[in-house]
């Protein structure tokens, strides 16, 4: 919760308190007060506005490893949703004055406006090394009048909810359906299940002649079928996929009807669980825009944008039988052999753990949307 704003003429003390008792001190950045979440680090050197507004970061305190943040200010075009979703923000050197022709206000002003409690002047290099070694963990940002004895702050952090077992997709999904029309001629109609969808995803499909119907997570199979979709899309989103029973059951119903299906990020985990795979919480996850992925079939390497702290169990190239026929682990990360994709052989469905709609980020994976359109064309 935030209790005020930063006085730009005065340095206000702040502290980041980690669940294991480690305390990092700095200065208030953005709103002042208290905020709790899971401390994670993001290695992207650009795209902080997209990171902050990505619903997948709901209830996380994001540590930016890039030392200077805020240089390009804040604009009204790059938001990935209608609000900032991070619960806290940790940076080293915030820009004093932004310099970009698209900037309309400072990052600091936007954090204050939306009540996001942050901290600056933190040794983010040391903090990142600590999180890599000890793993992502619960944390709290305290600033201004909210600062008190370390033991008291630590007690609050340890009383906050954990990310494992957190059912969060329902907190970020759209309240009611909406439609993003196709650019030019409408070639296909897609039902997109909103688990925390980013704005650029429907845009990427729209450019390919797809009319996108974005549906709330609570949607039933009958409501989905009313749209008469040529395909179904499972979006990214926050939380533990093991809690997403409704989304998993809905995916099974889609697979039974052999409707072409494409999932990304959280959607990859949902498809995997529908196929009988299990998921687990990673030590510190993948969050950045320079993460390599290898396609098992082609051996091609793509540099990808990623944001996930959970992953599917499995081995690179592993073939397995599912309730819907044969399937395979189709992609993996060479850094740690993490599962990065699943492909079905007997039903038209595939998914990837990374973001082909990346903004900002590499566009190596953008052709996956073309593959989805080809899958729908073949089904027609």
C-alpha positions in Angstrom: 0.0 0.0 0.0 1.2 3.5 -0.7 0.9 6.4 1.7 2.2 9.4 -0.2 4.6 10.7 -2.8 8.3 11.4 -3.1 9.5 14.9 -2.4 12.0 15.4 -5.3 14.0 17.9 -3.3 14.7 15.6 -0.4 16.1 12.1 -0.2 13.7 9.8 1.7 15.2 6.6 3.2 13.8 3.3 2.0 14.6 -0.4 2.6 14.0 -3.7 0.7 13.6 -6.5 3.2 14.0 -10.1 1.9 12.4 -13.1 3.4 15.7 -14.6 4.4 16.5 -11.5 6.5 18.7 -9.7 4.1 18.1 -5.9 4.0 19.1 -3.5 1.2 18.8 0.2 1.9 18.3 3.0 -0.5 16.1 6.0 -1.3 12.3 6.1 -1.9 11.4 6.0 -5.6 7.8 6.5 -6.8 5.1 6.3 -4.1 6.1 6.0 -0.4 4.7 3.4 1.9 4.8 -0.4 2.1 4.5 -3.1 -0.6 4.9 -6.8 -0.6 5.5 -9.4 -3.3 8.0 -11.9 -4.7 11.4 -10.3 -5.4 12.5 -11.3 -9.0 15.1 -9.8 -11.3 14.6 -8.8 -15.0 17.7 -8.5 -17.2 16.1 -6.5 -20.0 18.2 -3.3 -20.8 15.2 -1.7 -22.3 11.4 -1.9 -22.2 10.8 -1.1 -18.6 7.4 0.4 -19.4 6.3 -2.9 -21.0 7.6 -4.8 -18.0 5.8 -2.7 -15.5 2.5 -3.0 -17.3 2.7 -6.7 -18.0 0.0 -8.5 -16.0 2.4 -11.5 -15.6 4.3 -9.5 -13.0 1.3 -9.2 -10.8 2.4 -9.4 -7.1 6.1 -9.3 -7.9 8.7 -6.8 -6.8 10.8 -6.4 -10.0 14.5 -5.7 -9.7 16.0 -4.1 -12.8 19.5 -5.4 -13.5 20.2 -2.5 -16.0 21.8 0.2 -13.8 20.0 3.2 -15.3 16.2 3.2 -15.5 13.8 5.9 -16.6 16.0 7.5 -19.3 13.2 7.5 -21.9 10.5 8.6 -19.5 6.9 7.3 -19.9 4.6 7.5 -22.9 1.0 6.7 -23.6 1.6 4.2 -26.4 3.7 1.4 -25.0 1.6 0.1 -22.1 0.8 -3.6 -22.3 -2.3 -3.2 -20.2 -4.4 -0.5 -18.5 -2.2 -0.2 -15.4 1.1 -1.0 -13.7 0.9 -4.5 -12.2 4.2 -4.9 -10.3 3.8 -4.6 -6.6 7.2 -2.9 -6.1 10.1 -1.6 -8.1 13.8 -1.7 -7.4 16.4 0.3 -9.4 19.9 1.5 -9.0 20.2 4.9 -10.8 16.9 6.5 -11.8 17.1 9.1 -14.5 17.0 12.7 -13.2 15.5 14.0 -16.5 14.1 11.7 -19.2 15.2 12.4 -22.8 13.0 11.0 -25.6 10.7 12.6 -28.1 7.8 10.2 -27.1 8.1 10.9 -23.4 5.1 12.7 -21.8 6.1 12.4 -18.1 8.8 10.8 -15.9 8.8 7.2 -14.8 8.9 8.5 -11.2 5.7 10.5 -11.8 3.9 7.5 -13.2 4.9 5.3 -10.3 3.6 8.0 -7.9 0.4 8.4 -9.9 -0.3 4.7 -9.7 0.8 4.2 -6.1 3.7 1.9 -6.9 6.2 1.8 -4.0 9.8 1.6 -5.2 13.3 2.0 -4.0 16.4 3.4 -5.7 20.2 3.6 -5.0 20.3 -0.2 -4.4 23.3 -2.3 -5.4 21.2 -4.3 -7.9 24.2 -6.3 -9.0 24.7 -7.6 -5.5 21.0 -8.1 -5.1 20.7 -10.1 -8.3 23.6 -12.4 -7.3 21.8 -13.0 -4.0 18.5 -13.9 -5.7 20.3 -16.2 -8.2 22.0 -18.0 -5.3 19.1 -18.1 -2.9 16.2 -18.0 -5.3 13.3 -15.7 -5.8 11.6 -15.0 -2.4 9.1 -12.9 -0.6 10.1 -9.3 0.0 8.8 -6.0 1.1 9.6 -2.4 0.2 9.3 0.1 3.0 9.8 3.9 2.7 9.2 7.1 4.5 7.0 6.7 7.6 6.6 3.0 6.9 10.3 2.3 7.9 10.7 0.7 11.3 12.9 -1.8 13.0 14.3 -4.6 10.8 12.7 -7.4 12.9 9.3 -5.8 12.6 9.6 -5.4 8.8 10.9 -8.9 8.4 7.9 -10.3 10.4 5.5 -8.6 7.9 7.4 -10.0 4.9 7.3 -13.5 6.3 3.5 -13.1 6.9 2.9 -12.2 3.3 1.6 -14.8 0.8 3.9 -17.0 -1.2 3.9 -17.3 -5.0 3.8 -21.1 -5.0 0.1 -22.0 -4.8 -1.0 -18.4 -5.7 -4.1 -18.3 -7.9 -3.7 -14.9 -9.7 -4.9 -15.2 -13.2 -8.5 -14.4 -12.1 -7.2 -11.1 -10.6 -5.9 -9.8 -13.9 -8.3 -11.2 -16.5 -10.8 -9.0 -18.3 -14.1 -8.4 -16.6 -16.0 -8.8 -19.9 -15.3 -9.9 -23.4 -14.1 -7.5 -26.0 -13.1 -7.8 -29.7 -9.9 -6.6 -31.5 -10.9 -6.4 -35.2 -8.7 -7.7 -38.0 -6.7 -5.3 -40.1 -8.1 -5.6 -43.6 -10.0 -8.7 -44.6 -11.0 -11.0 -41.7 -9.4 -14.4 -42.5 -9.9 -16.1 -39.1 -11.7 -15.7 -35.8 -9.8 -16.6 -32.6 -11.1 -16.9 -29.0 -8.3 -15.7 -26.7 -8.6 -16.8 -23.1 -7.3 -13.9 -21.0 -5.0 -15.2 -18.3 -3.2 -11.8 -18.2 -2.9 -11.0 -21.9 -0.6 -8.2 -23.2 -1.9 -5.6 -25.6 0.5 -6.4 -28.3 -0.7 -10.0 -28.6 -4.1 -9.2 -30.2 -2.4 -6.6 -32.4 0.0 -9.2 -33.7 -2.9 -11.5 -34.6 -4.9 -8.6 -36.0 -2.1 -7.8 -38.5 -2.5 -11.3 -39.8 -6.2 -10.9 -40.6 -7.4 -12.4 -37.3 -10.4 -11.1 -35.4 -9.6 -11.7 -31.8 -12.3 -12.2 -29.2 -10.7 -11.8 -25.8 -12.6 -13.8 -23.1 -12.6 -13.7 -19.3 -10.9 -16.7 -17.6 -14.3 -17.7 -16.2 -15.6 -18.4 -19.7 -17.2 -21.8 -20.3 -16.7 -24.1 -23.4 -20.2 -23.2 -24.5 -19.5 -19.5 -24.4 -16.2 -20.1 -26.3 -18.0 -22.1 -28.9 -20.7 -19.4 -29.4 -18.0 -17.4 -31.2 -17.5 -20.2 -33.7 -13.7 -19.7 -33.4 -11.3 -21.0 -36.1 -8.7 -21.2 -33.3 -8.2 -20.8 -29.5 -5.4 -18.8 -27.9 -4.1 -19.2 -24.3 -2.3 -16.1 -23.1 0.5 -15.3 -20.7 -0.4 -14.6 -17.0 0.7 -14.6 -13.4 0.7 -17.2 -10.6 1.1 -20.9 -10.1 -0.3 -22.9 -13.0 -1.2 -25.8 -10.6 -4.0 -23.6 -9.4 -5.5 -22.9 -12.8 -8.0 -25.9 -12.9 -10.7 -24.1 -14.8 -8.3 -23.0 -17.6 -6.9 -26.6 -17.8 -10.3 -28.2 -18.1 -11.3 -25.6 -20.7 -8.2 -26.5 -22.7 -9.0 -30.2 -22.5 -12.5 -29.4 -23.9 -10.9 -27.5 -26.8 -8.5 -30.4 -27.5 -11.4 -32.9 -27.5 -13.0 -30.8 -30.3 -9.7 -30.6 -32.2 -9.9 -26.8 -32.5 -6.5 -25.4 -33.4 -4.8 -24.1 -30.2 -1.8 -21.9 -29.6 -0.5 -21.0 -26.1 2.3 -18.8 -24.8 4.0 -18.5 -21.4 1.3 -19.4 -18.8 -0.7 -20.8 -21.7 2.2 -23.2 -22.4 2.0 -24.5 -18.9 -1.8 -24.8 -19.1 -1.6 -26.9 -22.3 1.2 -29.0 -20.8 -1.0 -29.7 -17.7 -3.9 -30.5 -20.0 -1.7 -33.1 -21.7 -0.8 -34.7 -18.4 2.5 -32.9 -17.6 3.3 -31.4 -14.2 4.7 -28.0 -13.3 7.2 -26.8 -10.8 8.5 -23.5 -9.3 11.9 -22.5 -10.7 14.6 -21.2 -8.4 14.7 -17.7 -9.9 12.9 -18.1 -13.2 13.6 -16.5 -16.6 12.9 -12.8 -17.0 14.6 -10.9 -19.7 14.8 -10.3 -23.5 17.9 -12.2 -24.4 17.1 -15.8 -23.5 18.1 -18.5 -26.1 15.7 -21.3 -27.1 16.4 -24.3 -29.3 13.7 -25.8 -31.6 14.2 -29.6 -31.3 13.0 -30.2 -34.8 15.1 -27.6 -36.7 17.9 -27.1 -34.2 17.5 -23.4 -34.8 18.2 -21.0 -31.9 15.9 -18.0 -31.2 16.7 -15.2 -28.9 13.5 -14.6 -26.9 11.7 -12.5 -24.4 10.6 -14.4 -21.3 8.9 -13.8 -18.0 8.1 -16.9 -15.9 8.9 -18.4 -12.6 7.2 -21.8 -13.2 7.9 -24.4 -15.8 6.7 -27.7 -17.2 8.5 -31.0 -16.2 10.2 -32.7 -19.1 13.3 -33.3 -21.0 14.4 -31.7 -24.4 12.8 -33.6 -27.2 10.9 -36.0 -24.9 8.0 -37.8 -26.6 5.1 -38.8 -24.5 1.5 -40.1 -24.7 -1.3 -37.8 -23.6 -5.1 -38.2 -23.3 -5.1 -36.6 -26.8 -2.5 -38.7 -28.5 1.2 -38.3 -29.0 3.0 -35.1 -28.0 6.6 -33.9 -27.7 8.7 -31.4 -25.8 9.4 -29.2 -28.8 11.7 -26.4 -27.5 14.1 -26.0 -24.6 16.5 -23.5 -23.1 20.2 -24.5 -23.5 21.1 -22.5 -20.4 19.3 -25.0 -18.1 17.3 -27.4 -20.3 14.0 -25.9 -19.2 11.0 -26.9 -21.2 10.2 -24.0 -23.7 7.5 -25.6 -25.8 5.1 -28.4 -26.4 3.6 -29.8 -29.6 0.8 -32.3 -30.2 1.0 -34.8 -33.0 -2.6 -36.0 -33.2 -4.5 -32.8 -32.4 -3.8 -29.3 -33.8 -2.2 -27.7 -30.7 1.2 -26.2 -29.8 2.6 -23.8 -27.3 5.8 -22.0 -26.3 7.1 -20.7 -22.9 8.4 -17.4 -24.4 6.8 -14.3 -26.0 6.5 -14.1 -29.8 4.7 -10.8 -29.3 7.7 -9.3 -27.4 7.7 -5.6 -27.0 10.3 -4.4 -26.3 12.4 -7.4 -27.2 13.7 -9.6 -30.0 11.3 -10.6 -32.8 12.9 -14.0 -33.6 9.7 -15.8 -32.5 7.1 -13.6 -34.2 6.6 -16.1 -37.1 4.9 -18.4 -34.5 1.8 -16.4 -35.2 2.1 -17.3 -38.9 2.3 -20.9 -37.8 -0.9 -20.5 -35.9 -2.6 -19.1 -38.9 -1.3 -22.0 -41.0 -2.7 -24.4 -38.5 -6.2 -22.7 -38.7 -6.0 -22.7 -42.5 -5.2 -26.4 -42.6 -8.1 -27.1 -40.2 -10.5 -25.2 -42.5 
